[in-house]
Amino acid sequence: MGRLVLAEGGTFTPPGAKDFDLPAIFAGVTKPMIMVVLSIVIIAAFFLLATRKLAIVPSKYQFITESVYDFGRNNIARAQIGSKEFRPYLPLVLALFTFTLVNNIFGIIPIFQFPTFAHIGFPIALSVFVVFPVYHIVGIRKFGLGKYLKKSVMPPGIPKPVYLLLTPIEIFLRFFMDPITLAIRVFAAMFAGHLILLVFTLGGEYLLTEAGWALKPVSLVAFVMAIAMTFLEALIQVLQAYIFALLSAGYIGTALAEDH
Amino acid sequence: MVLSSSIINLAEDAPNPVLPHPAEIILGLVAFGLLLFVLAKFVVPRFEALYAERTAAIEGGIEKAEAAQREAEAALQQYQAQLAEARAESARIRDDARAEAEQIKEELRAQAQEESARIVAQGNAQLEAQRAQIVAELRAELGRQAVELASRIVGESLEDEARRRGTVDRFLSELDSVSAPAKS
């Protein structure tokens, strides 16, 4: 089909990585940067407005914020870290969840229409520079450096020769792969999702404006697909935010657990 | 061919999306730090306080309800005790009243019987007296009549005969003595 379109004249440039390199709006500040700042304003306002006057019997708005808070608290933090120790990590888990959620959802909201986490710098900041040190530090604080390392890389109850194989793998996983995959998972999902939306939208637009009259109706298919993909993206964006917070809480829970 | 070469050219121009921009990492950290601060400082403590308060309120409510129930039960027991007491009291009063009424009835009956006996006795005495009087009168009359009749038959007066008089009285007494056993 691409050839046909080309035969009609004009060149269709498929969207690629270059479309994620947004130009600076002013003084090196790009759209994702503004959106990140905006996201924390939105989240902080969302919670601060609700918590200004909390009632035992919640209002409608308080009920909504409470649902979000409860989800982060009970379904992620408490489920992963355990009901005894989850309280100190509640702000962190809640912040990870809401921050990722809002920045992901930006991808399908008109005007914003760009998932911030499609720039790998942001998920790297969270996973490598926040979650990764946090779960090792809390583990070391609880067990002491030696015992924590032993617990992490030499899980008990395994025949001794196996450690020769297992310990390097554990070290590689826990100190390199865990934080990297945590960041790449959400980055890749957002990057690919946005790319798919770009392909269908720009492709449809090109078909509508540049293609011959016989092919113009095909653009309808592209737009329908773009809308369908938007719904799918909404699901994936929420899911990825949930997974990101869930895994972060899971790493903390594992670091704090008595047995590996 | 043109297309593929242009893609390659574009790919060469575009930055590698897997390499992070340091500016974005720093901004992400700062923004996330601020958000974390707001959540940890204000939002989470407020929600946790609310949850604690709500738990307390629910537990307090349950406690209050339990207290009310205990109170109600105590009141119910008290009422039941009072009711039983009142019932016993009323039964006692009724028994007393019944006994008293019985006694009064008994007394009245005795009194009436006494009265009736008295009246009967009085009547009997009166009758006896009247009878005696009438008998005496009749006896005198009978005697006189008999003498008079006899004197008419005889043709002369017998009245003056004192002896005759005694004869009449004796006869009547004999009659009495004969009739009296027959009567009884």
Interface residues (C-beta under 8 A of the other chain):
Chain A: G2 L6 T11 T13 P14 G16 A17 K18 F20 D21 G28 P32 M33 V36 V37 S39 I40 I43 A44 F47 L48 T51 L54 I56 E66 Y69 R73 R87 L90 P91 L92 L94 A95 T98 F99 A118 H119 I120 G121 F122 I124 A125 L126 F129 V130 F191
Chain B: V2 L3 S6 I7 L10 A11 D13 A14 P15 N16 P17 V18 L19 P20 H21 P22 A23 E24 I25 I26 L27 G28 L29 A31 F32 L34 L35 L36 V38 L39 A40 F42 V43 V44 R46 F47 E48 A49 L50 E53 R54 A57
